């Protein structure tokens, strides 16, 4: 899967949780939770949504590595096989 496709789907999943965000406002290297003001439950719902969209299991041990958009896109890219 192409990086652009992954990023678009990640943004879509994020907008499912926080519909007020604009994708052009997101920076790839700033913590996502800071950019869109997600609380812990929203963040967990976002990670569950990523699983639904990509079919990628994200173990709780990996949550701390998923901070920026770049982190999330790289993680998804390295765990999908399509």
N, CA, C and O atoms as a Maestro MAE file, in Angstrom:
{
 s_m_m2io_version
 :::
 2.0.0
}

f_m_ct {
 s_m_title
 :::
 protein
 m_atom[328] {
  # First column is atom index #
  i_m_mmod_type
  r_m_x_coord
  r_m_y_coord
  r_m_z_coord
  i_m_residue_number
  s_m_chain_name
  s_m_pdb_residue_name
  s_m_pdb_atom_name
  i_m_atomic_number
  :::
  1 25 0.846 -1.171 0.000 1 A "UNK " " N  " 7
  2 3 0.000 0.000 0.000 1 A "UNK " " CA " 6
  3 2 0.895 1.239 0.000 1 A "UNK " " C  " 6
  4 15 1.877 1.310 0.738 1 A "UNK " " O  " 8
  5 25 0.547 2.187 -0.818 2 A "UNK " " N  " 7
  6 3 1.339 3.414 -0.928 2 A "UNK " " CA " 6
  7 2 1.196 4.272 0.325 2 A "UNK " " C  " 6
  8 15 0.162 4.277 0.992 2 A "UNK " " O  " 8
  9 25 2.260 4.986 0.614 3 A "UNK " " N  " 7
  10 3 2.292 5.872 1.777 3 A "UNK " " CA " 6
  11 2 1.132 6.875 1.747 3 A "UNK " " C  " 6
  12 15 0.498 7.121 2.772 3 A "UNK " " O  " 8
  13 25 0.860 7.445 0.586 4 A "UNK " " N  " 7
  14 3 -0.210 8.443 0.470 4 A "UNK " " CA " 6
  15 2 -1.566 7.826 0.809 4 A "UNK " " C  " 6
  16 15 -2.409 8.462 1.441 4 A "UNK " " O  " 8
  17 25 -1.763 6.585 0.382 5 A "UNK " " N  " 7
  18 3 -3.014 5.887 0.667 5 A "UNK " " CA " 6
  19 2 -3.144 5.630 2.159 5 A "UNK " " C  " 6
  20 15 -4.206 5.842 2.743 5 A "UNK " " O  " 8
  21 25 -2.053 5.170 2.774 6 A "UNK " " N  " 7
  22 3 -2.064 4.928 4.218 6 A "UNK " " CA " 6
  23 2 -2.360 6.218 4.965 6 A "UNK " " C  " 6
  24 15 -3.204 6.242 5.860 6 A "UNK " " O  " 8
  25 25 -1.671 7.285 4.600 7 A "UNK " " N  " 7
  26 3 -1.870 8.559 5.289 7 A "UNK " " CA " 6
  27 2 -3.311 9.046 5.139 7 A "UNK " " C  " 6
  28 15 -3.902 9.532 6.104 7 A "UNK " " O  " 8
  29 25 -3.874 8.922 3.955 8 A "UNK " " N  " 7
  30 3 -5.258 9.357 3.743 8 A "UNK " " CA " 6
  31 2 -6.225 8.547 4.605 8 A "UNK " " C  " 6
  32 15 -7.172 9.098 5.167 8 A "UNK " " O  " 8
  33 25 -5.988 7.247 4.706 9 A "UNK " " N  " 7
  34 3 -6.862 6.403 5.524 9 A "UNK " " CA " 6
  35 2 -6.664 6.677 7.011 9 A "UNK " " C  " 6
  36 15 -7.625 6.617 7.778 9 A "UNK " " O  " 8
  37 25 -5.442 6.975 7.432 10 A "UNK " " N  " 7
  38 3 -5.184 7.334 8.827 10 A "UNK " " CA " 6
  39 2 -5.914 8.632 9.158 10 A "UNK " " C  " 6
  40 15 -6.537 8.744 10.214 10 A "UNK " " O  " 8
  41 25 -5.838 9.598 8.270 11 A "UNK " " N  " 7
  42 3 -6.549 10.871 8.484 11 A "UNK " " CA " 6
  43 2 -8.049 10.630 8.535 11 A "UNK " " C  " 6
  44 15 -8.745 11.218 9.363 11 A "UNK " " O  " 8
  45 25 -8.551 9.772 7.657 12 A "UNK " " N  " 7
  46 3 -9.977 9.430 7.690 12 A "UNK " " CA " 6
  47 2 -10.383 8.811 9.015 12 A "UNK " " C  " 6
  48 15 -11.435 9.139 9.563 12 A "UNK " " O  " 8
  49 25 -9.547 7.912 9.532 13 A "UNK " " N  " 7
  50 3 -9.825 7.285 10.829 13 A "UNK " " CA " 6
  51 2 -9.800 8.328 11.939 13 A "UNK " " C  " 6
  52 15 -10.618 8.287 12.858 13 A "UNK " " O  " 8
  53 25 -8.872 9.248 11.850 14 A "UNK " " N  " 7
  54 3 -8.774 10.312 12.847 14 A "UNK " " CA " 6
  55 2 -9.998 11.224 12.777 14 A "UNK " " C  " 6
  56 15 -10.518 11.649 13.809 14 A "UNK " " O  " 8
  57 25 -10.453 11.521 11.573 15 A "UNK " " N  " 7
  58 3 -11.632 12.371 11.410 15 A "UNK " " CA " 6
  59 2 -12.910 11.668 11.863 15 A "UNK " " C  " 6
  60 15 -13.887 12.328 12.219 15 A "UNK " " O  " 8
  61 25 -12.911 10.332 11.852 16 A "UNK " " N  " 7
  62 3 -14.055 9.608 12.405 16 A "UNK " " CA " 6
  63 2 -14.182 9.875 13.903 16 A "UNK " " C  " 6
  64 15 -15.287 9.906 14.446 16 A "UNK " " O  " 8
  65 25 -13.046 10.065 14.562 17 A "UNK " " N  " 7
  66 3 -13.019 10.309 16.002 17 A "UNK " " CA " 6
  67 2 -13.153 11.807 16.306 17 A "UNK " " C  " 6
  68 15 -13.823 12.200 17.261 17 A "UNK " " O  " 8
  69 25 -12.512 12.626 15.486 18 A "UNK " " N  " 7
  70 3 -12.520 14.084 15.688 18 A "UNK " " CA " 6
  71 2 -12.861 14.751 14.355 18 A "UNK " " C  " 6
  72 15 -11.966 15.226 13.655 18 A "UNK " " O  " 8
  73 25 -14.141 14.789 14.001 19 A "UNK " " N  " 7
  74 3 -14.549 15.279 12.675 19 A "UNK " " CA " 6
  75 2 -14.199 16.739 12.395 19 A "UNK " " C  " 6
  76 15 -14.231 17.172 11.243 19 A "UNK " " O  " 8
  77 25 -13.871 17.487 13.422 20 A "UNK " " N  " 7
  78 3 -13.575 18.908 13.224 20 A "UNK " " CA " 6
  79 2 -12.184 19.166 12.653 20 A "UNK " " C  " 6
  80 15 -11.887 20.292 12.254 20 A "UNK " " O  " 8
  81 25 -11.334 18.156 12.607 21 A "UNK " " N  " 7
  82 3 -9.973 18.401 12.125 21 A "UNK " " CA " 6
  83 2 -9.931 18.512 10.610 21 A "UNK " " C  " 6
  84 15 -10.733 17.909 9.898 21 A "UNK " " O  " 8
  85 25 -8.984 19.288 10.146 22 A "UNK " " N  " 7
  86 3 -8.738 19.465 8.717 22 A "UNK " " CA " 6
  87 2 -7.402 18.812 8.394 22 A "UNK " " C  " 6
  88 15 -6.407 19.081 9.067 22 A "UNK " " O  " 8
  89 25 -7.364 17.965 7.382 23 A "UNK " " N  " 7
  90 3 -6.129 17.230 7.094 23 A "UNK " " CA " 6
  91 2 -4.969 18.144 6.724 23 A "UNK " " C  " 6
  92 15 -3.815 17.816 7.002 23 A "UNK " " O  " 8
  93 25 -5.252 19.276 6.108 24 A "UNK " " N  " 7
  94 3 -4.162 20.178 5.729 24 A "UNK " " CA " 6
  95 2 -3.545 20.884 6.939 24 A "UNK " " C  " 6
  96 15 -2.467 21.471 6.837 24 A "UNK " " O  " 8
  97 25 -4.225 20.826 8.074 25 A "UNK " " N  " 7
  98 3 -3.699 21.438 9.298 25 A "UNK " " CA " 6
  99 2 -2.774 20.499 10.064 25 A "UNK " " C  " 6
  100 15 -2.083 20.932 10.985 25 A "UNK " " O  " 8
  101 25 -2.753 19.223 9.696 26 A "UNK " " N  " 7
  102 3 -1.959 18.245 10.432 26 A "UNK " " CA " 6
  103 2 -0.499 18.267 9.999 26 A "UNK " " C  " 6
  104 15 -0.186 18.298 8.809 26 A "UNK " " O  " 8
  105 25 0.371 18.252 10.978 27 A "UNK " " N  " 7
  106 3 1.804 18.189 10.722 27 A "UNK " " CA " 6
  107 2 2.249 16.746 10.960 27 A "UNK " " C  " 6
  108 15 1.771 16.088 11.884 27 A "UNK " " O  " 8
  109 25 3.156 16.264 10.134 28 A "UNK " " N  " 7
  110 3 3.574 14.867 10.247 28 A "UNK " " CA " 6
  111 2 4.519 14.610 11.406 28 A "UNK " " C  " 6
  112 15 4.721 13.456 11.785 28 A "UNK " " O  " 8
  113 25 5.109 15.662 11.985 29 A "UNK " " N  " 7
  114 3 6.119 15.456 13.021 29 A "UNK " " CA " 6
  115 2 5.768 16.066 14.382 29 A "UNK " " C  " 6
  116 15 6.633 16.193 15.249 29 A "UNK " " O  " 8
  117 25 4.510 16.439 14.567 30 A "UNK " " N  " 7
  118 3 4.039 16.974 15.847 30 A "UNK " " CA " 6
  119 2 3.086 15.930 16.436 30 A "UNK " " C  " 6
  120 15 2.277 15.359 15.705 30 A "UNK " " O  " 8
  121 25 3.171 15.673 17.749 31 A "UNK " " N  " 7
  122 3 2.273 14.672 18.335 31 A "UNK " " CA " 6
  123 2 0.810 14.903 17.954 31 A "UNK " " C  " 6
  124 15 0.275 16.000 18.111 31 A "UNK " " O  " 8
  125 25 0.181 13.844 17.450 32 A "UNK " " N  " 7
  126 3 -1.203 13.947 16.997 32 A "UNK " " CA " 6
  127 2 -2.147 14.358 18.130 32 A "UNK " " C  " 6
  128 15 -3.046 15.175 17.933 32 A "UNK " " O  " 8
  129 25 -1.936 13.792 19.300 33 A "UNK " " N  " 7
  130 3 -2.834 14.116 20.414 33 A "UNK " " CA " 6
  131 2 -2.782 15.594 20.756 33 A "UNK " " C  " 6
  132 15 -3.787 16.165 21.180 33 A "UNK " " O  " 8
  133 25 -1.628 16.223 20.578 34 A "UNK " " N  " 7
  134 3 -1.514 17.660 20.816 34 A "UNK " " CA " 6
  135 2 -2.202 18.460 19.708 34 A "UNK " " C  " 6
  136 15 -2.821 19.492 19.968 34 A "UNK " " O  " 8
  137 25 -2.087 17.981 18.488 35 A "UNK " " N  " 7
  138 3 -2.651 18.713 17.350 35 A "UNK " " CA " 6
  139 2 -4.170 18.717 17.356 35 A "UNK " " C  " 6
  140 15 -4.793 19.714 16.991 35 A "UNK " " O  " 8
  141 25 -4.763 17.617 17.763 36 A "UNK " " N  " 7
  142 3 -6.224 17.515 17.688 36 A "UNK " " CA " 6
  143 2 -6.880 17.381 19.052 36 A "UNK " " C  " 6
  144 15 -8.081 17.127 19.146 36 A "UNK " " O  " 8
  145 25 -6.089 17.554 20.119 37 A "UNK " " N  " 7
  146 3 -6.601 17.584 21.481 37 A "UNK " " CA " 6
  147 2 -7.439 16.346 21.803 37 A "UNK " " C  " 6
  148 15 -8.590 16.455 22.228 37 A "UNK " " O  " 8
  149 25 -6.844 15.168 21.595 38 A "UNK " " N  " 7
  150 3 -7.529 13.920 21.898 38 A "UNK " " CA " 6
  151 2 -7.244 13.502 23.333 38 A "UNK " " C  " 6
  152 15 -6.100 13.538 23.787 38 A "UNK " " O  " 8
  153 25 -8.301 13.102 24.045 39 A "UNK " " N  " 7
  154 3 -8.072 12.544 25.370 39 A "UNK " " CA " 6
  155 2 -7.740 11.055 25.224 39 A "UNK " " C  " 6
  156 15 -7.708 10.531 24.110 39 A "UNK " " O  " 8
  157 25 -7.500 10.393 26.322 40 A "UNK " " N  " 7
  158 3 -7.071 8.993 26.286 40 A "UNK " " CA " 6
  159 2 -8.103 8.091 25.615 40 A "UNK " " C  " 6
  160 15 -7.742 7.191 24.857 40 A "UNK " " O  " 8
  161 25 -9.368 8.324 25.886 41 A "UNK " " N  " 7
  162 3 -10.417 7.490 25.285 41 A "UNK " " CA " 6
  163 2 -10.514 7.735 23.777 41 A "UNK " " C  " 6
  164 15 -10.683 6.790 23.006 41 A "UNK " " O  " 8
  165 25 -10.409 8.983 23.361 42 A "UNK " " N  " 7
  166 3 -10.409 9.278 21.927 42 A "UNK " " CA " 6
  167 2 -9.227 8.603 21.244 42 A "UNK " " C  " 6
  168 15 -9.365 8.044 20.156 42 A "UNK " " O  " 8
  169 25 -8.066 8.658 21.887 43 A "UNK " " N  " 7
  170 3 -6.868 8.049 21.308 43 A "UNK " " CA " 6
  171 2 -7.063 6.540 21.169 43 A "UNK " " C  " 6
  172 15 -6.715 5.964 20.139 43 A "UNK " " O  " 8
  173 25 -7.610 5.906 22.184 44 A "UNK " " N  " 7
  174 3 -7.869 4.473 22.116 44 A "UNK " " CA " 6
  175 2 -8.873 4.165 21.007 44 A "UNK " " C  " 6
  176 15 -8.699 3.196 20.269 44 A "UNK " " O  " 8
  177 25 -9.909 4.971 20.884 45 A "UNK " " N  " 7
  178 3 -10.889 4.782 19.807 45 A "UNK " " CA " 6
  179 2 -10.239 4.947 18.436 45 A "UNK " " C  " 6
  180 15 -10.592 4.242 17.490 45 A "UNK " " O  " 8
  181 25 -9.299 5.867 18.327 46 A "UNK " " N  " 7
  182 3 -8.558 6.053 17.073 46 A "UNK " " CA " 6
  183 2 -7.752 4.802 16.737 46 A "UNK " " C  " 6
  184 15 -7.753 4.350 15.592 46 A "UNK " " O  " 8
  185 25 -7.066 4.244 17.728 47 A "UNK " " N  " 7
  186 3 -6.269 3.042 17.491 47 A "UNK " " CA " 6
  187 2 -7.155 1.854 17.116 47 A "UNK " " C  " 6
  188 15 -6.781 1.044 16.268 47 A "UNK " " O  " 8
  189 25 -8.322 1.750 17.744 48 A "UNK " " N  " 7
  190 3 -9.275 0.700 17.392 48 A "UNK " " CA " 6
  191 2 -9.768 0.913 15.959 48 A "UNK " " C  " 6
  192 15 -9.938 -0.045 15.205 48 A "UNK " " O  " 8
  193 25 -9.990 2.153 15.600 49 A "UNK " " N  " 7
  194 3 -10.434 2.481 14.230 49 A "UNK " " CA " 6
  195 2 -9.355 2.112 13.219 49 A "UNK " " C  " 6
  196 15 -9.666 1.609 12.139 49 A "UNK " " O  " 8
  197 25 -8.081 2.357 13.558 50 A "UNK " " N  " 7
  198 3 -6.991 1.959 12.663 50 A "UNK " " CA " 6
  199 2 -7.010 0.454 12.442 50 A "UNK " " C  " 6
  200 15 -6.786 -0.014 11.326 50 A "UNK " " O  " 8
  201 25 -7.275 -0.300 13.493 51 A "UNK " " N  " 7
  202 3 -7.369 -1.759 13.356 51 A "UNK " " CA " 6
  203 2 -8.497 -2.124 12.390 51 A "UNK " " C  " 6
  204 15 -8.334 -2.994 11.534 51 A "UNK " " O  " 8
  205 25 -9.629 -1.457 12.534 52 A "UNK " " N  " 7
  206 3 -10.771 -1.741 11.666 52 A "UNK " " CA " 6
  207 2 -10.473 -1.401 10.205 52 A "UNK " " C  " 6
  208 15 -10.863 -2.138 9.300 52 A "UNK " " O  " 8
  209 25 -9.791 -0.298 9.983 53 A "UNK " " N  " 7
  210 3 -9.501 0.157 8.619 53 A "UNK " " CA " 6
  211 2 -8.422 -0.681 7.948 53 A "UNK " " C  " 6
  212 15 -8.549 -1.047 6.780 53 A "UNK " " O  " 8
  213 25 -7.363 -0.984 8.689 54 A "UNK " " N  " 7
  214 3 -6.202 -1.645 8.094 54 A "UNK " " CA " 6
  215 2 -6.093 -3.126 8.432 54 A "UNK " " C  " 6
  216 15 -5.325 -3.846 7.794 54 A "UNK " " O  " 8
  217 25 -6.848 -3.594 9.424 55 A "UNK " " N  " 7
  218 3 -6.725 -4.987 9.842 55 A "UNK " " CA " 6
  219 2 -5.408 -5.275 10.537 55 A "UNK " " C  " 6
  220 15 -4.945 -6.416 10.558 55 A "UNK " " O  " 8
  221 25 -4.810 -4.245 11.103 56 A "UNK " " N  " 7
  222 3 -3.522 -4.370 11.785 56 A "UNK " " CA " 6
  223 2 -3.764 -4.397 13.288 56 A "UNK " " C  " 6
  224 15 -4.378 -3.488 13.847 56 A "UNK " " O  " 8
  225 25 -3.270 -5.455 13.935 57 A "UNK " " N  " 7
  226 3 -3.335 -5.492 15.393 57 A "UNK " " CA " 6
  227 2 -2.270 -4.566 15.955 57 A "UNK " " C  " 6
  228 15 -1.108 -4.624 15.553 57 A "UNK " " O  " 8
  229 25 -2.668 -3.721 16.877 58 A "UNK " " N  " 7
  230 3 -1.726 -2.808 17.526 58 A "UNK " " CA " 6
  231 2 -1.705 -3.173 19.007 58 A "UNK " " C  " 6
  232 15 -2.594 -2.774 19.759 58 A "UNK " " O  " 8
  233 25 -0.686 -3.935 19.428 59 A "UNK " " N  " 7
  234 3 -0.616 -4.305 20.840 59 A "UNK " " CA " 6
  235 2 -0.407 -3.079 21.731 59 A "UNK " " C  " 6
  236 15 0.204 -2.091 21.327 59 A "UNK " " O  " 8
  237 25 -0.923 -3.171 22.932 60 A "UNK " " N  " 7
  238 3 -0.810 -2.051 23.869 60 A "UNK " " CA " 6
  239 2 0.643 -1.640 24.078 60 A "UNK " " C  " 6
  240 15 0.926 -0.468 24.327 60 A "UNK " " O  " 8
  241 25 1.560 -2.589 23.979 61 A "UNK " " N  " 7
  242 3 2.984 -2.288 24.153 61 A "UNK " " CA " 6
  243 2 3.498 -1.318 23.084 61 A "UNK " " C  " 6
  244 15 4.505 -0.643 23.300 61 A "UNK " " O  " 8
  245 25 2.821 -1.243 21.940 62 A "UNK " " N  " 7
  246 3 3.241 -0.361 20.844 62 A "UNK " " CA " 6
  247 2 2.590 1.016 20.894 62 A "UNK " " C  " 6
  248 15 2.993 1.905 20.144 62 A "UNK " " O  " 8
  249 25 1.604 1.216 21.748 63 A "UNK " " N  " 7
  250 3 0.884 2.489 21.789 63 A "UNK " " CA " 6
  251 2 1.823 3.675 21.953 63 A "UNK " " C  " 6
  252 15 1.640 4.703 21.300 63 A "UNK " " O  " 8
  253 25 2.815 3.547 22.811 64 A "UNK " " N  " 7
  254 3 3.716 4.666 23.101 64 A "UNK " " CA " 6
  255 2 4.581 5.050 21.906 64 A "UNK " " C  " 6
  256 15 5.121 6.156 21.870 64 A "UNK " " O  " 8
  257 25 4.722 4.159 20.929 65 A "UNK " " N  " 7
  258 3 5.539 4.472 19.756 65 A "UNK " " CA " 6
  259 2 4.745 5.252 18.706 65 A "UNK " " C  " 6
  260 15 5.326 5.801 17.770 65 A "UNK " " O  " 8
  261 25 3.442 5.301 18.856 66 A "UNK " " N  " 7
  262 3 2.572 5.964 17.880 66 A "UNK " " CA " 6
  263 2 2.237 7.364 18.373 66 A "UNK " " C  " 6
  264 15 1.212 7.589 19.016 66 A "UNK " " O  " 8
  265 25 3.115 8.285 18.058 67 A "UNK " " N  " 7
  266 3 2.967 9.647 18.570 67 A "UNK " " CA " 6
  267 2 2.580 10.617 17.459 67 A "UNK " " C  " 6
  268 15 1.603 11.355 17.588 67 A "UNK " " O  " 8
  269 25 3.337 10.616 16.380 68 A "UNK " " N  " 7
  270 3 3.109 11.554 15.278 68 A "UNK " " CA " 6
  271 2 2.431 10.847 14.106 68 A "UNK " " C  " 6
  272 15 2.341 9.620 14.078 68 A "UNK " " O  " 8
  273 25 1.964 11.617 13.159 69 A "UNK " " N  " 7
  274 3 1.395 11.043 11.940 69 A "UNK " " CA " 6
  275 2 2.433 10.155 11.258 69 A "UNK " " C  " 6
  276 15 2.113 9.069 10.775 69 A "UNK " " O  " 8
  277 25 3.665 10.622 11.223 70 A "UNK " " N  " 7
  278 3 4.759 9.858 10.622 70 A "UNK " " CA " 6
  279 2 4.913 8.499 11.310 70 A "UNK " " C  " 6
  280 15 5.075 7.478 10.642 70 A "UNK " " O  " 8
  281 25 4.864 8.490 12.639 71 A "UNK " " N  " 7
  282 3 4.966 7.241 13.395 71 A "UNK " " CA " 6
  283 2 3.844 6.276 13.017 71 A "UNK " " C  " 6
  284 15 4.085 5.091 12.785 71 A "UNK " " O  " 8
  285 25 2.628 6.787 12.959 72 A "UNK " " N  " 7
  286 3 1.467 5.951 12.666 72 A "UNK " " CA " 6
  287 2 1.559 5.392 11.243 72 A "UNK " " C  " 6
  288 15 1.325 4.203 11.026 72 A "UNK " " O  " 8
  289 25 1.897 6.242 10.283 73 A "UNK " " N  " 7
  290 3 1.998 5.804 8.890 73 A "UNK " " CA " 6
  291 2 3.088 4.740 8.731 73 A "UNK " " C  " 6
  292 15 2.877 3.728 8.062 73 A "UNK " " O  " 8
  293 25 4.235 4.966 9.337 74 A "UNK " " N  " 7
  294 3 5.320 3.974 9.258 74 A "UNK " " CA " 6
  295 2 4.930 2.658 9.914 74 A "UNK " " C  " 6
  296 15 5.236 1.586 9.392 74 A "UNK " " O  " 8
  297 25 4.263 2.737 11.042 75 A "UNK " " N  " 7
  298 3 3.831 1.529 11.740 75 A "UNK " " CA " 6
  299 2 2.867 0.729 10.875 75 A "UNK " " C  " 6
  300 15 3.038 -0.477 10.692 75 A "UNK " " O  " 8
  301 25 1.862 1.398 10.350 76 A "UNK " " N  " 7
  302 3 0.888 0.731 9.497 76 A "UNK " " CA " 6
  303 2 1.569 0.138 8.270 76 A "UNK " " C  " 6
  304 15 1.304 -1.006 7.902 76 A "UNK " " O  " 8
  305 25 2.442 0.912 7.637 77 A "UNK " " N  " 7
  306 3 3.144 0.420 6.432 77 A "UNK " " CA " 6
  307 2 3.961 -0.823 6.738 77 A "UNK " " C  " 6
  308 15 4.020 -1.744 5.924 77 A "UNK " " O  " 8
  309 25 4.587 -0.858 7.897 78 A "UNK " " N  " 7
  310 3 5.432 -2.008 8.223 78 A "UNK " " CA " 6
  311 2 4.627 -3.222 8.702 78 A "UNK " " C  " 6
  312 15 5.179 -4.316 8.825 78 A "UNK " " O  " 8
  313 25 3.342 -3.041 8.970 79 A "UNK " " N  " 7
  314 3 2.528 -4.147 9.469 79 A "UNK " " CA " 6
  315 2 1.417 -4.570 8.497 79 A "UNK " " C  " 6
  316 15 0.599 -5.428 8.830 79 A "UNK " " O  " 8
  317 25 1.386 -3.980 7.320 80 A "UNK " " N  " 7
  318 3 0.424 -4.418 6.303 80 A "UNK " " CA " 6
  319 2 1.176 -5.151 5.209 80 A "UNK " " C  " 6
  320 15 2.348 -4.880 4.949 80 A "UNK " " O  " 8
  321 25 0.495 -6.068 4.585 81 A "UNK " " N  " 7
  322 3 1.157 -6.885 3.569 81 A "UNK " " CA " 6
  323 2 0.431 -6.840 2.238 81 A "UNK " " C  " 6
  324 15 0.455 -7.806 1.475 81 A "UNK " " O  " 8
  325 25 -0.218 -5.709 1.961 82 A "UNK " " N  " 7
  326 3 -0.932 -5.593 0.695 82 A "UNK " " CA " 6
  327 2 -0.226 -4.655 -0.239 82 A "UNK " " C  " 6
  328 15 -0.688 -4.435 -1.359 82 A "UNK " " O  " 8
  :::
 }
 m_bond[327] {
  # First column is bond index #
  i_m_from
  i_m_to
  i_m_order
  :::
  1 1 2 1
  2 2 3 1
  3 3 4 2
  4 3 5 1
  5 5 6 1
  6 6 7 1
  7 7 8 2
  8 7 9 1
  9 9 10 1
  10 10 11 1
  11 11 12 2
  12 11 13 1
  13 13 14 1
  14 14 15 1
  15 15 16 2
  16 15 17 1
  17 17 18 1
  18 18 19 1
  19 19 20 2
  20 19 21 1
  21 21 22 1
  22 22 23 1
  23 23 24 2
  24 23 25 1
  25 25 26 1
  26 26 27 1
  27 27 28 2
  28 27 29 1
  29 29 30 1
  30 30 31 1
  31 31 32 2
  32 31 33 1
  33 33 34 1
  34 34 35 1
  35 35 36 2
  36 35 37 1
  37 37 38 1
  38 38 39 1
  39 39 40 2
  40 39 41 1
  41 41 42 1
  42 42 43 1
  43 43 44 2
  44 43 45 1
  45 45 46 1
  46 46 47 1
  47 47 48 2
  48 47 49 1
  49 49 50 1
  50 50 51 1
  51 51 52 2
  52 51 53 1
  53 53 54 1
  54 54 55 1
  55 55 56 2
  56 55 57 1
  57 57 58 1
  58 58 59 1
  59 59 60 2
  60 59 61 1
  61 61 62 1
  62 62 63 1
  63 63 64 2
  64 63 65 1
  65 65 66 1
  66 66 67 1
  67 67 68 2
  68 67 69 1
  69 69 70 1
  70 70 71 1
  71 71 72 2
  72 71 73 1
  73 73 74 1
  74 74 75 1
  75 75 76 2
  76 75 77 1
  77 77 78 1
  78 78 79 1
  79 79 80 2
  80 79 81 1
  81 81 82 1
  82 82 83 1
  83 83 84 2
  84 83 85 1
  85 85 86 1
  86 86 87 1
  87 87 88 2
  88 87 89 1
  89 89 90 1
  90 90 91 1
  91 91 92 2
  92 91 93 1
  93 93 94 1
  94 94 95 1
  95 95 96 2
  96 95 97 1
  97 97 98 1
  98 98 99 1
  99 99 100 2
  100 99 101 1
  101 101 102 1
  102 102 103 1
  103 103 104 2
  104 103 105 1
  105 105 106 1
  106 106 107 1
  107 107 108 2
  108 107 109 1
  109 109 110 1
  110 110 111 1
  111 111 112 2
  112 111 113 1
  113 113 114 1
  114 114 115 1
  115 115 116 2
  116 115 117 1
  117 117 118 1
  118 118 119 1
  119 119 120 2
  120 119 121 1
  121 121 122 1
  122 122 123 1
  123 123 124 2
  124 123 125 1
  125 125 126 1
  126 126 127 1
  127 127 128 2
  128 127 129 1
  129 129 130 1
  130 130 131 1
  131 131 132 2
  132 131 133 1
  133 133 134 1
  134 134 135 1
  135 135 136 2
  136 135 137 1
  137 137 138 1
  138 138 139 1
  139 139 140 2
  140 139 141 1
  141 141 142 1
  142 142 143 1
  143 143 144 2
  144 143 145 1
  145 145 146 1
  146 146 147 1
  147 147 148 2
  148 147 149 1
  149 149 150 1
  150 150 151 1
  151 151 152 2
  152 151 153 1
  153 153 154 1
  154 154 155 1
  155 155 156 2
  156 155 157 1
  157 157 158 1
  158 158 159 1
  159 159 160 2
  160 159 161 1
  161 161 162 1
  162 162 163 1
  163 163 164 2
  164 163 165 1
  165 165 166 1
  166 166 167 1
  167 167 168 2
  168 167 169 1
  169 169 170 1
  170 170 171 1
  171 171 172 2
  172 171 173 1
  173 173 174 1
  174 174 175 1
  175 175 176 2
  176 175 177 1
  177 177 178 1
  178 178 179 1
  179 179 180 2
  180 179 181 1
  181 181 182 1
  182 182 183 1
  183 183 184 2
  184 183 185 1
  185 185 186 1
  186 186 187 1
  187 187 188 2
  188 187 189 1
  189 189 190 1
  190 190 191 1
  191 191 192 2
  192 191 193 1
  193 193 194 1
  194 194 195 1
  195 195 196 2
  196 195 197 1
  197 197 198 1
  198 198 199 1
  199 199 200 2
  200 199 201 1
  201 201 202 1
  202 202 203 1
  203 203 204 2
  204 203 205 1
  205 205 206 1
  206 206 207 1
  207 207 208 2
  208 207 209 1
  209 209 210 1
  210 210 211 1
  211 211 212 2
  212 211 213 1
  213 213 214 1
  214 214 215 1
  215 215 216 2
  216 215 217 1
  217 217 218 1
  218 218 219 1
  219 219 220 2
  220 219 221 1
  221 221 222 1
  222 222 223 1
  223 223 224 2
  224 223 225 1
  225 225 226 1
  226 226 227 1
  227 227 228 2
  228 227 229 1
  229 229 230 1
  230 230 231 1
  231 231 232 2
  232 231 233 1
  233 233 234 1
  234 234 235 1
  235 235 236 2
  236 235 237 1
  237 237 238 1
  238 238 239 1
  239 239 240 2
  240 239 241 1
  241 241 242 1
  242 242 243 1
  243 243 244 2
  244 243 245 1
  245 245 246 1
  246 246 247 1
  247 247 248 2
  248 247 249 1
  249 249 250 1
  250 250 251 1
  251 251 252 2
  252 251 253 1
  253 253 254 1
  254 254 255 1
  255 255 256 2
  256 255 257 1
  257 257 258 1
  258 258 259 1
  259 259 260 2
  260 259 261 1
  261 261 262 1
  262 262 263 1
  263 263 264 2
  264 263 265 1
  265 265 266 1
  266 266 267 1
  267 267 268 2
  268 267 269 1
  269 269 270 1
  270 270 271 1
  271 271 272 2
  272 271 273 1
  273 273 274 1
  274 274 275 1
  275 275 276 2
  276 275 277 1
  277 277 278 1
  278 278 279 1
  279 279 280 2
  280 279 281 1
  281 281 282 1
  282 282 283 1
  283 283 284 2
  284 283 285 1
  285 285 286 1
  286 286 287 1
  287 287 288 2
  288 287 289 1
  289 289 290 1
  290 290 291 1
  291 291 292 2
  292 291 293 1
  293 293 294 1
  294 294 295 1
  295 295 296 2
  296 295 297 1
  297 297 298 1
  298 298 299 1
  299 299 300 2
  300 299 301 1
  301 301 302 1
  302 302 303 1
  303 303 304 2
  304 303 305 1
  305 305 306 1
  306 306 307 1
  307 307 308 2
  308 307 309 1
  309 309 310 1
  310 310 311 1
  311 311 312 2
  312 311 313 1
  313 313 314 1
  314 314 315 1
  315 315 316 2
  316 315 317 1
  317 317 318 1
  318 318 319 1
  319 319 320 2
  320 319 321 1
  321 321 322 1
  322 322 323 1
  323 323 324 2
  324 323 325 1
  325 325 326 1
  326 326 327 1
  327 327 328 2
  :::
 }
}
